[in-house]
């Protein structure tokens, strides 16, 4: 989606290398959007290698998506003013260098910082893609180019977990999880040279001013909300974090007042408030925000539950997302045709089908579940996703006025990335905190079996009861640990005693693994209701959007309409 304003119409003799240029632009888009999800599968390995905790793992995802979302609209305006090719090339250089820094990061602090820079780079690159497409393609070809972009965005979302699993499992070039980031370096270098040669320079004839104050206010509001969500569990929820969360909406109100004043002054607020008075736009923005928050939350929760809780390898986890990718691929193409006929009803149906798939998966998820038992739910969820993620943009923007098309598209794209950031941040509250609450029941469910196996290993019944009693606080402390690879102090005596006898050690390890599996699967079973609730909200909100998708067949000309509106406004 473009954040452009005043996209100049392509000349009658369309750019001769436009399809080659499109290939370069789509390759860059795939690289940017892939980095939203590819890291999910690698998180357990990253956490283990860098001795990071759960909160740090969340920041690896949140830093990228938050910077990406906050910078999208400003990135589009920079391209309009200084040249889209110039800003696109700058974004590629910055993305490539930050990917290199991610790949060689010595600690999690450097990695999170580099991920934030990656997000800024993506915010510079992505807005230029569709703006350039509208500038170099004639109206009758824009539908195909836009469809290709939509297909690439969907493919990137579902391909990330698969590719992440391959890179980590096969330890490409001995790099482990670092290959997930370093693969961007040669791709980025190739894209830089290809873009320099093939992508033409375009600008807007009517660029809007930067809204730096607006960016600062929106960024501050979101950081006041998201930082406590990520760090609250680790820090023990100090009072200042609660105050920060209360202050977040106050700062957002400050932005609304600023935006209203700036609109009156020069019509260049970060997000024009008049957009929210146009049919379906407000609901569409919330739909995309909530949908992506639930989707990224589900992806992350599944990855962590499978790898940390059930001991899956990265490759096995990645392959489990294959049915999701197939389901999404089957419906994405058809959804582009159906949205013109079904409109908002397609979004509602897709969200409910996706919720049903997630519920199916959660009911099947248990220790020992086979791929064939877990795959159908994910396949169904993928089918539902294909009916929402692309059509939501179409329905939300269907009744937006031509002069606001660029601002609307940029705002909707930003809602997607900010939804991703929020979904990742909520894991601390909705997944990691409940893990500790599930630990007592998870351990007690295996206590009797443990004592039986300890007795069978040769321990007297009294010693077996004593060892089991010592292991319980160890297990509960483990569940509260910020770093699941760190052994709590309470575990020292029990593991020292168990280590003297291999059979006893085996029984203890078996009980811990079984308890951990139950702890994660039980918690995930509760967590999935958050994602299902989010999708029900999406389904209901979709019904408040416009019934018809106005002018769907003629969307290719929205660039010209926007330009004409701006010319009229200028005159």
Secondary structure, 3 states (H helix, E strand, C coil): CCCCCCCCCCCCCCCCCHHHHHHHHHHHHHHHHHHHHHHHHHHHHHHHHCCCCHHHHHHHHHHHHHHHHHHHHHHHHHHHHHCHHHHHHHHHHHHHHHHHHHHHCCCHHHHHHHHHHHHHHHHHHHHHHHHHHHHHCCHHHHHHHHHHHHHHHHHHHHHHHHHHHHHHHCCHHHCHHHHHHHHHHHHHHHHHHHHHHHCCCCCCCCCCCCCHHHHHHHHHHHHHHHHHHHHHHHHCCCHHHHHHHHHHHHHHHHHHHHHHHHHHHHCCCCCCHHHHHCCCHHHHHHHHHHHHHHHHHHHHHHHHHHHHHCCCCHHHHHHHCHHHHHHHHHHHHHHHHHHHHHCHHHHHHHHHHHHHHHHHHHHHCCCCCCHHHHHHHHHHHHHHHHCCCCHHHHHHCCCCCHHHHHHHHHHHHHHHHHHHHHHHHCHHHHHHHHHHHHHHHHHHHHHHHHHHHHHHCCCCHHHHHHHHHHHHHHHHHHHHCCCCCCCCHHHHHHHHHHCCCHHHHHHHHHHHHHHHHHHHHHHHHHHHHHHHHHHHHHHHHHCCCCCCCCCHHHHHHHHHHHHHHHHHHHC
